[in-house]
Amino acid sequence: MNLMKNDNEGFFQKVYAVTCMIPAGRVSTYGAIGRYLGSAGSARMVGWALNNCHSSGKFIPAHRVVNRNGLLTGKHHFGTSKAMEQLLANENIVVEDDRVKNFARLFWDPNLEL
C-alpha cells in the first residue's frame, strides 16, 4: 500500500473542494489554499493538485487560482497560452501582462471567507 499516494489523493480532494468554493469573478492563491488546509508552505503541492484536476471527474475552476502576486503562473496547463486568461475574462476578471488587475480587490482568502 502506497501511503504517500493515498495522502496525496486526500490532499488533492481537499484542494479541489476549496477551489470549487472560489466565487466566479474572484481569485485565490496556491498559498492561501494551502494555509486554509493547514499546510502552510504547500503552495507547490496545491499547484500540483490543480495541474491534475482534469482527472477528478468534475469541473474544478483551477483558472481562479494564481500566485501570490496575481500572476497566471499555471497558464501553461490550460491547453493554450491564453485559455486561462480567457476563462478569467469570461468572469469579468481583467488580466494585463499575465497578472490579474485589481488583484487585492478580487482576492478571495478561504481563511477569511469560510
Helices and strands as residue ranges (DSSP letters): H 3-20, E 28-29, H 30-36, H 43-51, G 53-55, G 62-64, E 65-66, G 75-77, H 83-89, E 95-96, E 99-100, H 103-106, H 110-113
